[in-house]
Amino acid sequence: MGHLQQRDLGATRERLRDQVANALRAALISGELEPGGVYSAPALAEDFGVSATPVREAMLDLAREGLVEPVRNKGFRVTEVNERDLDQYIEIRLLIEVPTVGRITRSAAREDLEALRPIAEEIVRAAREHDLIGYLEADRLFHLSLLALSGNERLVEAVGDLRKRSRLYGLTTLDERGELLPSAEEHIELLDLMLAGDARGAEKCMTRHLGHVRSLWAKDGQDSKGGQGGQERKPAARRPRRSLGAAR
């Protein structure tokens, strides 16, 4: 019985670690944790309302993904993505996703494509309702689920990794300007073209969509300049605790 209890406790710890990691990814993507900022595990743990151990473990997971890097005796620094990095990530995604979308258009079953429509509509809904975390999760799910129709698991993993490394950070400003909605609506346009069997049109739409995403990064990067990167940041004392239950 004791052995089974230990296994169960271990599983609980792993779930908490994953929840914290997902919440941290959401904070990175939304810009709440800023590029160049240094954050301590104990301070973040207090913000989450958990012990420092799962936060530290989650941060190590993010470090392996290249999202943060350890800073001796201070915590973890959020890695900064420069313009050259973003250009290279988009170049690789264009090489992978555009022709893959064309192949999927020609080979996928109509019902498999149609099954993606609720996700595409969720992206639009989230953009309209200023639900940034919902937007990002639905966007990730749509793109990776679409690529999964190619049957190439390694391709999906590669794009998933590129998406993590080229995260959309600081979306709040873009959301306030209403610039996320046009990008969101392109998912439905892409799906309609694929359902119509228009492989060439779908490839053009995907090319435009990724270019649109890159332009959003560029605008957001300009708006984000002038921050105090490299300084340790701690959660504000009066800020409500982050909800791990809402993290995806």
C-alpha positions in Angstrom: 0.0 0.0 0.0 2.8 2.4 0.9 4.4 1.8 -2.5 1.1 2.7 -4.2 0.7 5.8 -2.1 4.2 7.0 -3.1 3.3 6.5 -6.8 0.1 8.5 -6.4 1.9 11.3 -4.6 4.5 11.4 -7.3 1.8 11.6 -10.0 0.3 14.5 -8.0 3.6 16.3 -7.9 4.1 15.8 -11.7 0.6 17.3 -12.4 1.4 20.3 -10.2 4.7 20.8 -12.0 3.0 20.6 -15.4 0.3 23.0 -14.2 2.9 25.5 -13.0 4.9 25.1 -16.3 1.8 25.8 -18.4 0.9 28.8 -16.3 4.5 30.1 -16.7 4.3 29.6 -20.4 1.0 31.5 -20.5 2.7 34.4 -18.5 5.6 34.4 -20.9 3.4 34.5 -24.0 1.1 37.2 -22.6 4.1 39.3 -21.6 3.4 39.2 -17.9 6.9 37.8 -17.5 9.0 40.1 -19.6 11.9 39.2 -21.9 15.1 39.9 -20.1 13.5 39.9 -16.7 14.9 37.8 -13.9 12.4 36.0 -11.6 13.0 34.0 -8.5 11.3 30.7 -7.9 10.2 31.6 -4.3 8.6 34.8 -5.4 6.7 33.1 -8.2 5.8 30.3 -5.8 4.2 32.8 -3.5 2.3 34.3 -6.4 1.0 30.8 -7.3 0.3 29.8 -3.7 2.5 26.7 -3.9 5.9 25.6 -2.7 9.1 26.7 -4.5 9.9 23.1 -5.6 7.4 22.6 -8.4 8.1 26.2 -9.6 11.8 25.5 -9.8 11.2 22.2 -11.5 8.9 23.9 -14.0 11.4 26.6 -14.7 14.0 23.9 -15.5 11.6 22.4 -18.0 11.2 25.8 -19.6 15.0 26.2 -19.6 15.3 23.0 -21.6 12.9 24.5 -24.1 15.0 27.6 -24.4 12.4 29.9 -22.9 14.4 30.9 -19.8 18.0 30.5 -18.5 19.3 30.0 -15.0 20.9 33.0 -13.3 23.2 32.0 -10.4 21.7 32.9 -7.0 18.9 34.9 -8.5 16.5 32.7 -10.4 15.7 32.5 -14.1 16.0 35.1 -16.9 13.4 35.1 -19.6 15.3 34.7 -22.9 15.0 37.5 -25.3 14.0 36.7 -28.9 15.6 39.1 -31.4 14.5 40.0 -34.8 16.9 37.7 -36.5 15.6 34.7 -34.4 12.0 35.5 -35.4 12.9 35.8 -39.1 14.6 32.4 -39.0 11.8 30.7 -37.1 9.2 32.0 -39.6 11.4 31.0 -42.5 11.5 27.4 -41.2 7.8 27.4 -40.5 7.1 28.6 -44.0 9.3 25.8 -45.5 7.4 23.2 -43.4 3.8 24.4 -43.0 3.0 25.9 -46.4 3.7 22.7 -48.5 2.3 20.5 -45.8 -1.0 22.4 -45.8 -1.1 21.9 -49.6 -0.6 18.2 -49.2 -3.2 17.9 -46.5 -5.7 19.8 -48.6 -5.3 17.2 -51.3 -5.4 14.1 -49.1 -7.3 14.8 -45.8 -10.9 13.5 -45.3 -13.5 16.3 -45.3 -14.7 15.3 -41.9 -11.2 15.5 -40.4 -10.9 19.1 -41.7 -14.4 20.0 -40.6 -13.6 18.8 -37.1 -11.2 21.7 -36.8 -13.9 24.3 -37.4 -14.9 24.6 -33.7 -11.2 25.3 -32.8 -11.0 28.0 -35.5 -14.1 29.6 -34.3 -12.8 29.5 -30.7 -9.7 31.5 -31.9 -12.0 34.2 -33.3 -14.2 34.1 -30.1 -11.1 34.5 -27.9 -9.8 37.4 -29.9 -13.1 39.2 -29.8 -13.5 38.6 -26.0 -9.9 39.6 -25.3 -9.1 36.1 -23.9 -5.4 36.0 -24.6 -4.7 32.7 -23.0 -7.7 31.1 -24.7 -6.6 32.6 -28.0 -3.1 31.2 -27.7 -4.2 27.8 -26.6 -6.8 27.5 -29.4 -4.2 28.8 -32.0 -1.7 26.2 -30.9 -4.3 23.4 -31.0 -5.5 24.4 -34.4 -2.1 24.5 -36.1 -0.7 21.4 -34.5 -4.0 19.4 -35.1 -4.0 20.5 -38.7 -0.4 19.4 -39.2 -1.2 16.1 -37.5 -3.4 15.3 -40.5 -0.1 14.8 -42.4 0.6 11.7 -40.4 4.1 13.0 -39.6 4.5 13.1 -35.8 8.1 14.5 -36.0 6.9 17.4 -38.2 4.3 18.3 -35.6 6.9 18.1 -32.8 9.3 20.3 -34.8 6.7 23.0 -35.4 5.5 22.8 -31.8 9.1 23.5 -30.7 9.4 26.4 -33.1 6.1 27.9 -31.8 7.5 27.7 -28.2 10.7 29.4 -29.1 9.0 32.1 -31.2 6.3 32.7 -28.6 3.9 35.6 -29.0 4.9 37.7 -26.0 3.3 41.0 -25.0 0.0 40.5 -26.7 -1.9 42.9 -24.5 -1.0 46.0 -26.6 -2.0 44.2 -29.8 -5.3 43.0 -28.2 -6.1 46.6 -27.1 -5.6 47.8 -30.7 -7.8 45.1 -32.1 -5.0 43.7 -34.3 -5.4 40.1 -33.2 -8.9 39.6 -34.8 -7.7 39.8 -38.4 -5.1 37.1 -37.7 -7.7 35.0 -35.9 -10.1 35.1 -38.8 -7.5 33.8 -41.2 -7.9 30.4 -39.5 -11.4 30.1 -40.8 -10.4 31.4 -44.2 -7.7 28.8 -44.4 -10.1 26.0 -43.3 -12.7 27.0 -45.9 -10.1 27.0 -48.7 -8.9 23.5 -47.7 -12.5 22.2 -47.5 -13.0 23.6 -51.0 -10.0 21.6 -52.2 -8.1 24.7 -53.1 -4.6 23.6 -52.3 -2.9 26.6 -53.9 -5.2 29.0 -52.2 -4.6 27.3 -48.9 -0.8 27.6 -49.3 -1.1 31.3 -50.2 -3.3 31.8 -47.1 -0.9 30.1 -44.8 2.0 32.1 -46.3 0.0 35.3 -45.6 -1.0 34.2 -42.2 2.6 33.5 -41.0 3.7 36.8 -42.5 0.9 38.4 -40.6 2.0 36.8 -37.4 5.6 38.0 -38.0 4.3 41.6 -38.5 2.5 41.4 -35.2 5.7 40.4 -33.5 7.5 43.3 -35.1 4.9 45.8 -34.0 4.8 44.3 -30.5 8.6 44.4 -30.2 8.6 48.1 -31.0 5.9 48.8 -28.4 7.8 46.7 -25.8 11.1 48.6 -26.1 12.2 50.8 -23.3 11.5 48.3 -20.5 13.9 47.5 -17.7 15.3 44.2 -18.9 17.7 42.2 -16.8 16.4 43.4 -13.4 14.9 41.0 -10.9 11.1 41.2 -10.8 8.9 40.0 -8.1 5.1 39.7 -8.1 3.3 42.7 -6.8 2.2 42.3 -3.2 -1.4 43.1 -3.9 -1.7 41.2 -7.1 -4.1 38.2 -6.9 -2.6 34.8 -7.0 -2.4 33.2 -10.4 -4.9 30.5 -11.0 -3.3 27.1 -11.8 -6.7 25.6 -12.5 -7.1 27.9 -15.5 -3.7 27.2 -17.0 -3.6 25.1 -20.1 
